[in-house]
Amino acid sequence: MIKRVVGFFILMALWLVLTGGEREAIAFGVVVVLLALLIAAPLPGRIYPLGLLRFSLWFLLQSLKSGGDIALRALHPRLPLDPGTLFYDCSTLPAAGRRLFIAAISLIPGTLSVHYDGQSVRVHVLDRHQDNHGALDQLAARVAAIFRGDR
């Protein structure tokens, strides 16, 4: 029960950030967050709040950074675009961590989870010359910290 209450406040805080604290959006946000908590499958294993907080802050910053990169590429067509796919082994993450990892890939602008075979994920990227594996390593480490309590 406590996890659900904490989850509610974390999701509401995220909702308020995403909507800019618009009063009209708060009631809708409460409904959406409650529905999300009702239908969400509980994550197996222990979740470390500090790891979750670090992941949330890091993910927000990465999303803003990546969004800025996408906007620059759209406004300046001379910036490189070299789309392609890569495979990333995520078998070392716990099962719940893999689901979060794959979802987080798709939420960061410029990347998309294409296929998951239970051990690795195929990722579409906008620029194959960027350090995509390094970015995925960082994401995997942050996700792992949620479930293991390490950094």
TAQUI-V743094 format. One record per residue. N is the residue number from 1. RES is the residue in three letters. PSI is psi in degrees with one decimal (NA if undefined). Layout:
((N RES PSI) (N RES PSI))
This chain:
((1 MET -40.0) (2 ILE -37.4) (3 LYS -38.5) (4 ARG -40.7) (5 VAL -45.7) (6 VAL -42.8) (7 GLY -40.1) (8 PHE -47.8) (9 PHE -37.3) (10 ILE -46.7) (11 LEU -36.2) (12 MET -38.0) (13 ALA -43.0) (14 LEU -42.1) (15 TRP -43.7) (16 LEU -37.7) (17 VAL -45.4) (18 LEU -30.9) (19 THR 2.9) (20 GLY 20.5) (21 GLY 19.4) (22 GLU 127.0) (23 ARG -36.2) (24 GLU -24.4) (25 ALA -12.7) (26 ILE -47.1) (27 ALA -43.8) (28 PHE -40.3) (29 GLY -40.9) (30 VAL -44.8) (31 VAL -46.8) (32 VAL -45.0) (33 VAL -42.9) (34 LEU -43.2) (35 LEU -41.4) (36 ALA -41.6) (37 LEU -32.7) (38 LEU -37.9) (39 ILE -12.4) (40 ALA 135.2) (41 ALA 135.5) (42 PRO 140.1) (43 LEU 127.5) (44 PRO 151.0) (45 GLY 176.5) (46 ARG 137.9) (47 ILE 129.8) (48 TYR 114.7) (49 PRO -38.2) (50 LEU -40.4) (51 GLY -39.4) (52 LEU -41.2) (53 LEU -46.4) (54 ARG -42.3) (55 PHE -45.1) (56 SER -45.5) (57 LEU -44.8) (58 TRP -44.1) (59 PHE -41.6) (60 LEU -46.0) (61 LEU -42.3) (62 GLN -39.2) (63 SER -43.4) (64 LEU -44.2) (65 LYS -47.1) (66 SER -38.8) (67 GLY -40.4) (68 GLY -40.4) (69 ASP -43.4) (70 ILE -43.1) (71 ALA -43.0) (72 LEU -40.8) (73 ARG -34.5) (74 ALA -36.9) (75 LEU -25.0) (76 HIS 88.0) (77 PRO -14.6) (78 ARG -14.1) (79 LEU 145.2) (80 PRO 138.2) (81 LEU 119.5) (82 ASP 75.6) (83 PRO 154.0) (84 GLY -173.3) (85 THR 157.9) (86 LEU 160.3) (87 PHE 141.0) (88 TYR 125.5) (89 ASP 116.8) (90 CYS 22.2) (91 SER -17.4) (92 THR -13.1) (93 LEU 148.4) (94 PRO 158.9) (95 ALA -47.3) (96 ALA -34.3) (97 GLY -36.7) (98 ARG -41.2) (99 ARG -43.4) (100 LEU -42.8) (101 PHE -48.6) (102 ILE -40.5) (103 ALA -40.4) (104 ALA -34.4) (105 ILE -45.8) (106 SER -18.0) (107 LEU -15.2) (108 ILE 124.1) (109 PRO 139.0) (110 GLY -7.8) (111 THR 153.6) (112 LEU 129.0) (113 SER 122.8) (114 VAL -44.1) (115 HIS 140.1) (116 TYR 127.4) (117 ASP 11.1) (118 GLY -22.0) (119 GLN -37.5) (120 SER 161.8) (121 VAL 139.3) (122 ARG 127.4) (123 VAL 129.6) (124 HIS 132.3) (125 VAL 153.8) (126 LEU -27.8) (127 ASP 107.0) (128 ARG -14.7) (129 HIS -5.5) (130 GLN 165.9) (131 ASP 69.7) (132 ASN -39.4) (133 HIS -39.1) (134 GLY -41.6) (135 ALA -40.0) (136 LEU -35.0) (137 ASP -43.3) (138 GLN -44.7) (139 LEU -44.7) (140 ALA -39.9) (141 ALA -40.7) (142 ARG -40.3) (143 VAL -43.4) (144 ALA -36.5) (145 ALA -26.1) (146 ILE -36.3) (147 PHE -19.5) (148 ARG -15.8) (149 GLY 5.7) (150 ASP 178.0) (151 ARG NA))
